[in-house]
Amino acid sequence: MRYKTVADLMTTEVVNVREYTSFKDVVFALRNGEVSGVPVVDGGGHVVGVVSESDLLPKEAVRGPYPIEGTFWQRTRLRRKAAAQTARDAMSAPPITIGPAAPVARAAALLATRGIKRLPVVDADHKLIGIISRKDIVGVFARTDAEILRDVQEKVLAHCGSRAPSDIAATVKDGVVTLTGQVERVALISVLTTVTVAVPGVVGVVNRLTAAT
């Protein structure tokens, strides 16, 4: 019920650049595509890196009158990127990528733990087929309470195995679903919680269900 795989959320029309796209053309690609980063592909369409605004900043950063801060390796990396003339020079590599069949939760974990904003989606040959971003994943929660309630009623409660649909009620406030009523068996309580959490847009579940047996 939840968007289960990266393929469900990814964008398939991806702004990308070639390895030897010039620095200035990379800037124009970002501005014209209204994105903050793009995959870098070779002649065969394989993803070899990602170039983002943060990769381009060093070009200006080294021109200032202030000393460059950081470790020796951080300063060395900054100067190297500052000298970039092509996408290959500026890009971050190797790229962190993901496959279309990967769970959305895996994509979310990579984005959160690696501190990146987007993941190129690649096929088995590592060719670019899409991209998934923080915005794509967070957008799952941009559903109204009415939409969430409808899904809970139609896709969860209608198939929960209770003695009658009226035995269980659901309300939604700010994405939090509250379940009340009685189910036939204790085991159904945890099952209903798990399934309700999986409804797109659900922020949390308050379970006030009881069991007849």
C-alpha positions in Angstrom: 0.0 0.0 0.0 2.9 2.4 0.8 5.0 3.3 -2.2 7.2 0.2 -1.8 10.0 0.6 -4.3 12.1 3.4 -5.7 10.4 2.8 -9.1 7.2 4.0 -7.5 8.5 7.5 -6.7 11.5 8.1 -9.0 11.6 10.8 -11.7 12.4 9.3 -15.1 13.1 12.5 -17.0 16.5 13.3 -15.5 18.7 16.3 -16.1 22.2 15.0 -16.6 25.5 16.0 -18.0 28.4 14.2 -19.7 31.9 13.8 -18.2 33.4 16.5 -20.3 30.6 19.0 -20.1 32.2 22.3 -19.3 32.0 23.9 -15.9 29.9 26.8 -17.2 27.5 24.4 -19.0 27.1 22.4 -15.8 26.0 25.7 -14.1 23.5 26.4 -16.9 22.2 22.8 -16.7 21.5 23.3 -13.0 19.8 26.6 -13.5 17.8 25.7 -16.5 16.7 22.4 -14.9 15.9 24.1 -11.6 17.9 21.4 -9.7 20.8 21.6 -7.3 22.7 18.6 -8.6 22.8 16.2 -11.6 24.2 12.8 -12.4 27.3 12.7 -14.6 27.2 9.9 -17.3 29.8 8.5 -19.7 29.2 7.9 -23.4 27.3 4.7 -22.6 24.9 6.3 -20.2 26.6 4.8 -17.1 26.6 7.0 -14.0 30.2 7.9 -13.1 29.5 10.7 -10.5 27.2 13.4 -9.3 27.9 17.1 -9.6 26.1 19.5 -7.3 26.2 23.2 -6.3 28.4 22.2 -3.4 30.9 20.8 -5.8 31.0 24.1 -7.7 31.3 26.4 -4.7 35.1 25.9 -4.3 35.7 27.8 -7.6 34.6 30.9 -5.8 35.6 30.0 -2.3 39.4 29.9 -3.0 39.2 33.5 -4.3 38.4 35.0 -1.0 41.0 36.7 1.3 40.2 34.3 4.1 42.4 31.2 4.9 40.9 27.9 3.9 39.8 25.9 6.9 39.6 22.2 7.5 42.0 19.3 7.5 44.9 18.9 5.0 42.8 16.5 2.9 39.7 18.8 3.0 41.9 21.8 1.8 43.5 19.7 -0.9 40.0 18.5 -2.1 38.7 22.1 -2.1 41.6 23.3 -4.2 41.3 20.4 -6.6 37.6 21.2 -7.2 38.4 24.9 -7.5 40.5 24.1 -10.5 37.7 22.1 -12.2 37.0 22.9 -15.8 34.6 20.0 -16.6 31.9 18.0 -14.8 34.4 15.1 -14.4 36.8 17.5 -12.6 34.2 18.8 -10.2 32.0 15.7 -9.6 31.8 13.6 -6.5 32.7 10.0 -7.2 32.2 7.2 -7.0 28.5 7.9 -7.1 26.0 6.6 -4.5 23.3 5.0 -6.6 20.3 2.8 -6.1 18.2 0.3 -8.1 14.6 0.7 -9.1 13.5 -2.4 -7.1 15.0 -1.1 -3.8 12.6 -0.3 -1.0 11.9 3.4 -0.6 13.0 3.0 3.0 16.5 2.1 1.8 16.6 5.2 -0.4 15.5 7.3 2.6 18.2 5.8 4.8 20.9 6.5 2.3 19.8 10.1 1.8 19.6 10.6 5.5 22.9 8.9 6.6 25.0 10.1 3.7 23.9 13.7 3.8 23.0 13.8 0.2 19.9 15.2 -1.6 19.4 12.8 -4.5 20.2 9.3 -5.7 20.6 8.4 -9.3 18.6 5.2 -10.1 20.4 2.8 -12.3 19.6 -0.5 -14.0 21.6 -3.7 -13.7 24.3 -2.3 -16.1 24.6 0.8 -14.0 22.9 3.0 -16.7 20.9 6.0 -15.6 17.1 5.3 -15.6 15.8 7.8 -13.1 16.5 9.8 -9.9 14.9 9.9 -6.5 15.3 12.9 -4.1 14.5 13.9 -0.6 11.6 15.9 -2.0 10.1 12.8 -3.7 10.1 10.8 -0.5 9.0 13.5 1.9 6.2 14.3 -0.6 4.5 11.0 0.3 3.4 12.8 3.5 1.7 15.6 1.6 -1.7 14.0 1.7 -4.8 15.4 3.4 -6.3 13.8 6.5 -9.4 13.0 4.4 -7.3 11.1 1.8 -5.6 9.1 4.5 -8.9 8.3 6.2 -10.4 7.1 3.0 -7.5 4.7 2.4 -7.6 3.5 6.0 -11.3 2.8 5.8 -11.2 1.2 2.3 -7.9 -0.6 2.3 -7.4 -1.5 6.0 -10.6 -1.6 8.0 -12.7 -3.2 5.3 -10.4 -6.2 5.3 -9.4 -6.5 8.9 -11.5 -9.5 9.8 -13.6 -7.8 12.5 -17.1 -9.0 13.2 -18.5 -6.0 11.5 -17.0 -2.9 9.9 -18.7 -0.7 12.6 -16.7 -2.5 15.3 -13.6 -0.4 14.4 -13.4 3.3 13.8 -10.6 5.5 12.6 -9.9 9.2 12.8 -7.1 11.2 11.4 -5.5 14.4 12.7 -2.4 15.9 11.1 -1.6 12.5 9.6 -1.9 10.6 12.9 -4.4 7.8 12.7 -6.3 6.8 15.9 -7.9 3.4 15.8 -10.7 2.5 18.3 -13.1 -0.4 18.7 -12.9 -4.2 19.1 -11.4 -6.9 16.9 -11.9 -10.6 17.2 -8.3 -11.6 18.2 -5.4 -10.0 20.0 -3.1 -10.7 17.1 -5.2 -8.5 14.9 -4.3 -5.4 16.9 -0.6 -5.4 16.0 -1.5 -6.4 12.4 -3.8 -3.4 12.0 -1.2 -1.1 13.4 1.4 -2.4 11.0 -0.9 -2.1 8.0 -2.1 1.3 8.9 1.4 2.7 9.3 2.0 1.5 5.7 -0.8 3.8 4.3 0.9 6.6 2.3 1.0 9.8 4.3 0.5 8.3 7.8 2.7 10.0 10.3 1.8 7.7 13.2 -0.8 5.4 14.7 -2.5 5.7 18.1 -3.9 2.2 18.8 -6.9 2.0 21.2 -8.2 -1.3 20.0 -9.3 -4.1 22.3 -9.8 -7.8 21.5 -12.8 -10.0 22.1 -10.5 -13.0 22.7 
